[in-house]
Amino acid sequence: MSKLREVYGEKIDQILALYPAGKQKSAVLPLLHLSQVVYGGWATDEAKADVAGILGVDPTHVHSIAGFYTLYYEKPVGKYVLEICNDLACALRGADEFLEMATKKLNTPNHGTSADNLFTIENVMCIGACDRAPVLQCNLKFHEHLDEAKFDALITTLRAQAKKDEQSPTISEQILADIH
């Protein structure tokens, strides 16, 4: 039995039941989120193979989907993923300088994770908030019109939240809670 089915057998059956007969391979997205919960917060090769096995599809199909979407992580990430948009429109509003400031403040490179494993910083292309740049998305929540002081306040809040609630849900757990 697969590790994913062992942990979430009933939830997997519920997810698969949402799809018409013969179309269950469309369940790859929610199953990838489940796999990230089971496999330590990221879509390991084993996790993707597990999803492929459950769906009866070639593992390369699951790999290609995981590689396309930004909410499937192909390496370990921190508790808080800070996606900073620096597409052209946001760059014109200071996003590149904001990204540089954020990486220095957290002492981590772009696409890196802080030493305390709390924060991963990733630049992304267009999160649809150009008029509110600099903007970042942290675990699905937008933070807009940012500057250094607002960034510092956000990081302080997130650090306090992490101390208070070490079991707060991951992004994948938040998304899965919305699947009926």
matplotlib code that plots the C-alpha trace (Angstrom):
import matplotlib.pyplot as plt

x = [0.0, 1.2, 2.2, -0.3, -3.2, -2.1, -2.4, -5.3, -7.2, -10.6, -9.8, -8.4, -11.6, -13.6, -11.5, -11.7, -15.5, -15.7, -14.7, -16.8, -15.9, -12.8, -11.8, -10.2, -6.7, -8.0, -7.6, -3.9, -4.0, -5.6, -3.7, -0.4, -1.5, -2.2, 1.2, 2.9, 1.3, 2.5, 5.9, 7.2, 5.8, 7.1, 6.4, 9.3, 9.9, 8.4, 5.3, 4.8, 5.2, 2.7, 0.1, 0.8, 0.3, -3.0, -4.3, -2.8, -0.9, 2.7, 4.9, 6.1, 2.5, 2.5, 6.0, 5.0, 2.0, 4.0, 6.6, 4.1, 2.2, 3.9, 2.1, 3.8, 7.3, 10.1, 12.4, 11.8, 10.3, 9.8, 6.7, 5.9, 6.5, 6.9, 6.2, 7.3, 6.1, 8.8, 7.2, 7.7, 4.8, 5.7, 9.4, 8.5, 6.9, 10.0, 9.6, 13.2, 14.5, 11.9, 13.0, 16.6, 15.7, 13.7, 16.5, 19.0, 16.6, 16.0, 19.6, 18.5, 18.9, 16.0, 14.4, 16.1, 14.9, 16.0, 18.3, 15.3, 13.3, 10.5, 10.7, 11.2, 11.5, 10.6, 10.2, 7.2, 5.9, 2.5, 0.2, -2.3, -1.8, 0.3, -1.4, -0.6, 3.1, 5.4, 3.2, 3.8, 1.7, 2.4, 0.7, -2.1, -2.6, -1.7, 0.3, 0.2, 1.9, 4.8, 7.9, 10.6, 8.7, 5.6, 7.8, 9.5, 6.1, 4.9, 8.0, 7.6, 4.0, 4.8, 7.6, 5.2, 2.6, 5.0, 6.1, 2.5, 1.1, 3.7, 1.0, -0.6, -1.7, 0.6, -0.6, -1.6, -3.6, -5.4, -6.3, -7.5, -9.7, -11.8, -12.3, -15.6]
y = [0.0, 3.5, 5.8, 8.4, 5.9, 4.6, 8.0, 9.5, 6.5, 7.8, 11.3, 10.0, 8.0, 11.2, 13.2, 10.5, 10.4, 14.0, 13.1, 11.2, 7.6, 7.5, 11.1, 10.4, 11.4, 14.9, 14.5, 14.9, 18.5, 17.7, 14.5, 16.4, 18.7, 15.6, 14.2, 17.4, 17.0, 13.4, 13.9, 16.8, 19.8, 19.2, 17.0, 14.5, 12.1, 9.4, 11.6, 12.1, 8.4, 7.7, 10.0, 8.4, 5.0, 5.9, 7.5, 4.8, 7.3, 7.6, 9.4, 11.9, 13.2, 14.0, 15.4, 17.8, 19.1, 19.5, 21.4, 23.7, 25.0, 27.2, 25.7, 22.3, 22.5, 20.4, 21.0, 21.6, 25.0, 27.0, 27.3, 30.6, 30.9, 34.5, 34.8, 38.3, 39.4, 41.2, 41.0, 44.2, 46.2, 45.4, 46.0, 49.5, 50.0, 48.9, 45.1, 44.3, 46.5, 45.0, 41.5, 42.4, 44.0, 40.9, 38.4, 40.5, 40.8, 37.1, 36.3, 33.9, 34.0, 34.2, 30.7, 29.9, 29.1, 30.9, 29.1, 28.7, 27.0, 29.5, 31.5, 30.7, 33.6, 33.1, 35.7, 35.0, 36.4, 38.1, 37.4, 39.8, 42.8, 45.1, 48.2, 47.3, 46.6, 45.8, 42.9, 39.4, 36.4, 34.5, 31.1, 32.3, 35.7, 38.9, 41.7, 44.9, 48.3, 47.0, 48.8, 47.9, 48.8, 46.8, 43.8, 44.0, 44.0, 41.1, 39.0, 39.9, 38.8, 35.5, 34.7, 35.3, 33.2, 30.3, 30.3, 30.4, 27.8, 25.4, 23.2, 25.9, 24.3, 24.3, 25.8, 22.3, 21.7, 25.0, 24.2, 20.6, 22.0, 23.7, 20.4, 18.8]
z = [0.0, -0.8, 2.0, 0.8, 0.7, 4.1, 5.7, 3.7, 2.2, 3.0, 1.9, -1.4, -2.0, -1.3, -3.8, -6.5, -6.0, -7.1, -10.6, -13.2, -14.0, -16.2, -15.3, -12.0, -13.3, -13.1, -9.3, -9.7, -8.2, -4.9, -4.6, -5.0, -2.1, 0.0, -1.0, 0.2, 3.6, 3.9, 2.4, 4.6, 2.8, -0.7, -3.8, -3.5, -6.3, -4.1, -3.5, -7.2, -7.9, -5.2, -6.8, -10.2, -8.8, -7.2, -10.5, -12.7, -14.8, -15.9, -13.3, -15.9, -16.1, -12.4, -12.6, -15.4, -13.5, -10.3, -12.2, -13.8, -10.8, -8.2, -5.1, -5.7, -4.3, -5.8, -2.8, 0.9, 1.8, 4.9, 6.9, 5.2, 1.5, 0.5, -3.2, -4.3, -7.7, -9.8, -13.2, -15.3, -13.9, -10.3, -11.0, -12.2, -8.7, -6.8, -6.6, -7.5, -4.7, -2.4, -3.3, -2.6, 0.7, 1.7, 0.9, 2.9, 5.9, 6.0, 5.0, 2.3, -1.4, -3.8, -4.0, -0.7, 2.8, 6.0, 8.5, 10.9, 8.2, 8.6, 5.4, 1.8, -0.6, -4.3, -7.0, -9.2, -12.4, -12.0, -9.1, -10.5, -8.1, -10.3, -9.0, -5.4, -5.8, -4.2, -3.3, -1.9, -1.3, 1.9, 2.2, -0.1, 1.6, -0.2, 1.4, -0.7, -1.0, 0.9, 2.1, 4.6, 7.7, 6.6, 5.7, 9.1, 10.8, 8.7, 9.6, 13.3, 13.2, 11.4, 13.8, 16.7, 15.1, 14.5, 18.1, 19.3, 16.9, 15.8, 14.3, 12.0, 8.6, 5.6, 2.3, 1.1, 4.3, 3.8, 0.3, 1.2, 3.9, 1.1, -0.8, 0.0]

ax = plt.figure().add_subplot(projection="3d")
ax.plot(x, y, z, "-o")
ax.set_aspect("equal")
plt.show()
